[in-house]
Amino acid sequence: MPSIEFQEIVKLIRENPTPKGLSIVERREAEDGMAAQFPLPPTIYHEEITAVSIPALLLAAKEVDDGRVILYLHGGGYCLGSILTHRDFAQRLSTACGARVLLIDYRRAPEHPFPAALEDALTAYRWLLAEGVDPSRMSIIGDSAGGGLAVATLLALRDAGERLPETAVLLSPWLDLALTGESLVTKEAEDIVLTTAQLQEFSELYVGNSDAQNPLISPLFADLVGLPPILIQVGSAEILLDDAIRFAPKAKAANIEVVLDIWGEMIHVWQGFAGIMPEAKQAIMKIGAFVREKT
């Protein structure tokens, strides 16, 4: 049975839906304003840097292995999300994984549709390598749209003949911007975070004039051969559940080591509530164990 804390969060989300009619800019401002109320713990090293031309935040918990590095790609439908909204989660990953974390502010739609976010993710990865980071000690992690972007980054690196990071972790990943999954319908009544209408809006803004089934937009349609081991965490109460369920066997068929970790009753990116919810803390511990084992 889900924890009392989880039930309280669900109640809070249900009772405080996102106001209708807000623009993308207004939604960004609201999210950043809320996140700004929660400063990072004083024990967390954090430095605002620029990875070539990309604003980024480098975070490190105490006693991390400096050689182990995570490139983190935040979610938000390619339109929302920022360093500010995801810095708390990034610092928790640093602690759990014993790694430095580079959290980047990639360009977002609608101002910058595909392939801007992918270009920025690739730039940040290549910058880390130029700074001397060993790919065998690296992980790429992303939530929601950031999970899809993480796989797209791996695919682009593979196709360019470049060395890939050692592993990837996808949290409630959005892997199909063509929106063909059955769970968009079957889980709509359960999902209290996302709606199909929201995803349709974000998809149109990010895809622009491109093809939504382009593998670098929707990795579900990609040839996955050659990718590194992948951990996928997804909740059973998500409209994106089928993205993960369909992706995992494709990865296995491509001889990729993949762990599909489905959490009963959990909501979209529940890991972000680790300051409150025990299920989120447990999920992050599993991520930490996976990353430490691989890198």
C-alpha positions as CSV (number, residue, x, y, z in Angstrom):
1,M,0.0,0.0,0.0
2,P,1.3,3.5,-0.8
3,S,2.6,5.5,2.0
4,I,0.6,8.2,3.8
5,E,3.0,10.8,2.4
6,F,2.2,9.6,-1.1
7,Q,-1.5,9.8,-0.5
8,E,-1.1,13.3,0.9
9,I,0.8,14.4,-2.2
10,V,-1.9,12.9,-4.5
11,K,-4.5,14.8,-2.6
12,L,-2.6,18.0,-2.8
13,I,-2.1,17.7,-6.6
14,R,-5.8,16.9,-7.1
15,E,-6.9,19.9,-5.1
16,N,-4.4,22.3,-6.7
17,P,-4.5,21.7,-10.5
18,T,-2.5,23.9,-12.8
19,P,-4.7,27.0,-13.6
20,K,-6.1,26.9,-17.1
21,G,-5.1,29.5,-19.7
22,L,-1.6,30.1,-18.6
23,S,1.0,30.7,-21.3
24,I,4.2,28.6,-21.5
25,V,6.1,31.6,-20.1
26,E,3.7,32.0,-17.2
27,R,4.0,28.3,-16.4
28,R,7.8,28.5,-16.4
29,E,7.7,31.5,-14.1
30,A,5.3,29.7,-11.7
31,E,7.4,26.6,-11.5
32,D,10.7,28.5,-11.0
33,G,9.1,30.7,-8.4
34,M,8.0,27.6,-6.4
35,A,11.4,25.9,-6.8
36,A,13.2,29.0,-5.6
37,Q,11.6,28.7,-2.2
38,F,13.7,25.6,-1.5
39,P,17.4,26.3,-1.4
40,L,20.0,23.6,-1.8
41,P,21.4,22.2,1.5
42,P,24.6,23.9,2.6
43,T,26.5,20.6,2.3
44,I,26.0,20.5,-1.5
45,Y,28.7,22.1,-3.6
46,H,27.1,23.9,-6.5
47,E,28.5,26.2,-9.2
48,E,26.9,27.9,-12.1
49,I,29.0,27.3,-15.2
50,T,28.8,27.5,-19.0
51,A,29.3,24.3,-21.0
52,V,30.5,26.0,-24.2
53,S,27.4,28.1,-24.7
54,I,24.9,26.3,-22.4
55,P,24.0,27.5,-18.9
56,A,24.6,24.7,-16.4
57,L,24.8,23.9,-12.8
58,L,27.5,21.6,-11.4
59,L,26.5,19.9,-8.2
60,A,28.4,17.6,-5.8
61,A,27.5,16.1,-2.5
62,K,30.2,15.5,0.1
63,E,32.6,12.6,-0.5
64,V,31.5,11.9,-4.1
65,D,33.9,10.1,-6.5
66,D,35.0,13.1,-8.7
67,G,35.6,10.7,-11.6
68,R,32.0,9.5,-11.7
69,V,29.8,12.1,-13.5
70,I,26.1,12.3,-14.5
71,L,24.8,14.4,-17.3
72,Y,21.2,15.3,-16.2
73,L,18.5,16.3,-18.7
74,H,15.4,17.7,-17.0
75,G,11.8,17.0,-18.0
76,G,9.0,19.5,-18.8
77,G,7.7,18.5,-22.2
78,Y,10.7,20.2,-23.9
79,C,8.9,23.5,-23.1
80,L,9.1,23.7,-19.3
81,G,11.6,22.7,-16.6
82,S,14.9,24.3,-15.7
83,I,18.0,24.2,-13.6
84,L,16.0,25.7,-10.8
85,T,13.1,23.2,-10.9
86,H,15.4,20.2,-11.0
87,R,18.4,21.2,-8.8
88,D,17.0,19.6,-5.6
89,F,16.6,16.3,-7.4
90,A,20.0,16.6,-9.0
91,Q,21.7,17.0,-5.6
92,R,19.8,13.9,-4.3
93,L,21.2,12.0,-7.3
94,S,24.7,13.2,-6.5
95,T,24.4,11.8,-3.0
96,A,22.8,8.5,-4.0
97,C,25.1,7.9,-7.0
98,G,28.3,9.3,-5.4
99,A,28.8,11.4,-8.5
100,R,29.1,14.9,-9.7
101,V,26.1,16.1,-11.6
102,L,25.9,18.5,-14.5
103,L,22.4,19.8,-14.9
104,I,22.0,21.8,-18.1
105,D,19.5,24.5,-19.3
106,Y,19.0,23.2,-22.8
107,R,17.0,25.4,-25.2
108,R,13.3,24.9,-25.0
109,A,10.3,25.0,-27.3
110,P,8.4,26.8,-28.7
111,E,11.2,29.4,-29.0
112,H,13.7,26.6,-30.0
113,P,12.0,23.5,-31.4
114,F,13.8,20.2,-32.4
115,P,16.7,19.8,-32.8
116,A,17.8,22.6,-30.4
117,A,17.5,20.5,-27.2
118,L,19.4,17.6,-28.7
119,E,22.1,19.8,-30.0
120,D,22.6,21.3,-26.5
121,A,22.7,17.8,-24.9
122,L,25.4,16.7,-27.3
123,T,27.4,19.9,-26.8
124,A,27.3,19.4,-23.0
125,Y,28.3,15.7,-23.3
126,R,31.2,16.6,-25.6
127,W,32.2,19.4,-23.3
128,L,32.5,17.0,-20.4
129,L,34.7,14.7,-22.5
130,A,36.9,17.7,-23.4
131,E,37.2,18.5,-19.7
132,G,38.7,15.1,-19.2
133,V,35.7,13.1,-18.0
134,D,36.0,9.4,-18.8
135,P,32.9,8.1,-20.7
136,S,33.3,4.8,-18.8
137,R,32.5,6.7,-15.6
138,M,29.6,8.6,-17.0
139,S,25.8,8.2,-16.9
140,I,23.2,10.1,-18.7
141,I,19.9,10.5,-16.8
142,G,16.7,12.2,-17.6
143,D,13.1,12.4,-16.5
144,S,10.0,12.6,-18.7
145,A,11.0,14.5,-21.9
146,G,14.5,14.5,-20.5
147,G,14.4,10.7,-20.6
148,G,13.5,10.7,-24.3
149,L,16.2,13.3,-24.9
150,A,18.8,11.1,-23.1
151,V,18.1,8.2,-25.5
152,A,18.1,10.6,-28.5
153,T,21.5,11.8,-27.3
154,L,22.8,8.2,-27.2
155,L,21.5,7.5,-30.6
156,A,23.1,10.7,-32.1
157,L,26.5,9.8,-30.5
158,R,26.3,6.3,-31.7
159,D,25.5,7.4,-35.3
160,A,28.4,9.8,-35.2
161,G,30.7,7.0,-34.2
162,E,31.5,8.6,-30.8
163,R,32.0,6.9,-27.5
164,L,28.9,6.6,-25.4
165,P,28.5,7.0,-21.7
166,E,28.6,3.8,-19.7
167,T,24.9,3.7,-18.8
168,A,21.6,5.6,-18.9
169,V,18.7,6.0,-16.5
170,L,15.2,7.0,-17.7
171,L,12.6,8.2,-15.3
172,S,9.0,8.1,-16.5
173,P,10.4,8.7,-20.0
174,W,8.5,10.3,-22.9
175,L,9.7,8.2,-25.8
176,D,6.9,8.6,-28.3
177,L,5.9,12.1,-29.3
178,A,3.6,10.6,-32.0
179,L,1.4,9.6,-29.0
180,T,0.5,6.1,-30.1
181,G,0.5,4.4,-26.7
182,E,-2.7,2.8,-25.4
183,S,-2.0,4.0,-21.9
184,L,-2.7,7.5,-23.1
185,V,-6.3,6.4,-22.9
186,T,-6.3,3.5,-20.5
187,K,-4.4,5.4,-17.8
188,E,-5.9,8.9,-18.3
189,A,-8.3,8.6,-15.3
190,E,-5.4,7.5,-13.0
191,D,-2.8,10.1,-14.1
192,I,-3.0,13.2,-12.0
193,V,0.1,14.9,-13.4
194,L,-0.2,14.7,-17.2
195,T,-3.0,14.8,-19.7
196,T,-3.0,13.7,-23.3
197,A,-4.0,17.2,-24.3
198,Q,-0.9,18.6,-22.6
199,L,1.4,16.1,-24.3
200,Q,-0.2,16.9,-27.7
201,E,0.5,20.6,-27.1
202,F,4.1,20.0,-26.1
203,S,4.7,17.6,-29.0
204,E,3.4,20.1,-31.5
205,L,5.6,22.9,-30.1
206,Y,8.8,20.7,-30.0
207,V,8.3,18.7,-33.2
208,G,7.4,21.8,-35.3
209,N,7.8,20.9,-39.0
210,S,9.7,17.7,-38.3
211,D,8.3,14.1,-38.2
212,A,7.1,13.0,-34.8
213,Q,8.3,9.5,-35.5
214,N,11.9,10.7,-36.2
215,P,13.9,8.4,-33.9
216,L,15.8,11.4,-32.6
217,I,12.5,12.9,-31.5
218,S,10.7,9.6,-30.6
219,P,13.4,7.0,-29.7
220,L,10.7,4.3,-29.5
221,F,10.9,4.1,-33.3
222,A,14.7,3.9,-33.3
223,D,17.2,1.1,-34.0
224,L,18.6,0.7,-30.5
225,V,21.6,-1.5,-31.3
226,G,24.8,-0.4,-29.6
227,L,23.3,1.5,-26.7
228,P,24.6,1.0,-23.1
229,P,22.8,-0.6,-20.2
230,I,19.6,1.2,-19.3
231,L,17.5,1.4,-16.1
232,I,13.9,2.6,-16.6
233,Q,11.7,3.6,-13.7
234,V,8.0,4.2,-14.4
235,G,4.8,4.3,-12.4
236,S,1.8,2.2,-13.1
237,A,-0.5,5.2,-12.9
238,E,1.0,7.1,-15.8
239,I,-0.3,7.8,-19.3
240,L,3.3,7.3,-20.4
241,L,3.5,3.8,-19.0
242,D,3.3,2.2,-22.5
243,D,6.3,4.2,-23.7
244,A,8.4,2.4,-21.2
245,I,6.7,-1.0,-21.6
246,R,7.1,-0.9,-25.4
247,F,10.7,0.4,-25.3
248,A,12.1,-2.2,-22.9
249,P,11.5,-5.3,-25.1
250,K,12.9,-3.4,-28.2
251,A,16.0,-2.7,-26.2
252,K,16.3,-6.3,-25.1
253,A,15.9,-7.5,-28.7
254,A,18.8,-5.2,-29.6
255,N,20.9,-7.1,-27.0
256,I,20.9,-4.2,-24.6
257,E,20.9,-4.8,-20.9
258,V,17.7,-3.1,-19.7
259,V,15.9,-3.1,-16.4
260,L,12.2,-2.1,-16.5
261,D,11.2,-1.1,-13.0
262,I,7.5,-0.5,-12.8
263,W,6.2,0.9,-9.5
264,G,2.6,0.2,-8.5
265,E,0.3,3.2,-8.2
266,M,3.2,5.7,-8.6
267,I,2.6,8.9,-10.5
268,H,4.7,10.6,-13.2
269,V,8.2,11.3,-11.9
270,W,7.4,10.6,-8.3
271,Q,11.1,10.5,-7.6
272,G,11.0,14.3,-7.5
273,F,9.2,14.1,-4.2
274,A,12.1,12.5,-2.3
275,G,12.0,15.3,0.3
276,I,8.7,13.9,1.5
277,M,7.8,10.6,0.0
278,P,9.5,7.3,1.1
279,E,8.8,5.7,-2.3
280,A,10.7,8.5,-4.0
281,K,13.7,7.9,-1.6
282,Q,13.6,4.2,-2.3
283,A,13.6,4.8,-6.1
284,I,16.6,7.1,-5.9
285,M,18.4,4.5,-3.8
286,K,17.9,2.0,-6.6
287,I,19.2,4.5,-9.2
288,G,22.2,5.1,-7.0
289,A,23.0,1.4,-6.7
290,F,22.6,0.9,-10.5
291,V,24.9,3.9,-11.4
292,R,27.5,2.9,-8.8
293,E,27.6,-0.7,-10.1
294,K,28.0,0.4,-13.7
295,T,30.4,3.3,-13.3
